[in-house]
Amino acid sequence: MSFIRQEALNGIWRWRETLVGIFVAVCGMYWAIGQQGILAAVGISLAVVGALVIFAGIQRTRFRVGAGGPGLVQVVERMVTYYGAIEGGSVSIDALESVQLDPRSKPAAEWVLTESGGQVLHIPTNAENAEALFDVFASLDGIRTENMLTKLRANPGKRVEIWNGSQRLVH
C-alpha cells in the first residue's frame, strides 16, 4: 500500500533531476550562508553545481513527452537501437547524418534518425526509454538543444530538421 498517489510519484520521477538540483543548491546556499572559510566556499560551489543541475533537469523534463509508447530504445556503445513491435533497427551515433522530428506520425510523433549509408530509423517520442536520446542528441556537434526542445513542444505540422551532420547547422 502506497501513501502517495501514482500520478504524484510519476510527476516526481519526471522532474527528478530538477528536484535533485534544487536540493543540492539549497544545501549549498545553507553552507554558504551559515559557515565561514572553506565550508562557505564549498557551499557556493555546491550552489552553482545545483543551479547547473536544475538547468539540465528542466531541459530533460521538457524532452520527456510521455511513456508507454510502442517499443523500447536502448543506447549502448554509441549505438541507438529501437526494438519495435513491427519494425526496429540500429544506427551508429558516429554515422548519423541527420535528425528530424516527424509530428505527423500516429499515435505519437517520431524521431527520424538517418545514417550516412542511408539507413533510416523511426523512433516514437513516447517509446520506453526514449529519454536516453536526449544525451545522444546533446552530444551531436553543432546541435542547438533549445531549438530542438522548442520544436518538440510546438508540434509543427510537417517534418522538421533538428540537426544535419553534413552542414553542422540547425534550421
Secondary structure, DSSP 8 states (H G I E B T S, - for coil): --SS-HHHHHHHHHTHHHHHHHHHHHHHHHHHHH--THHHHHHHHHHHHHHHHHHHHHHHHHH---S--SSEEEEETTEEEEE-SS--EEEESTTEEEEEEETTSSSS-EEEEEETTS-EEEEETTSBTGGGHHHHHHTSTT--HHHHHHHHHH--SS-EEEEETTTTB--
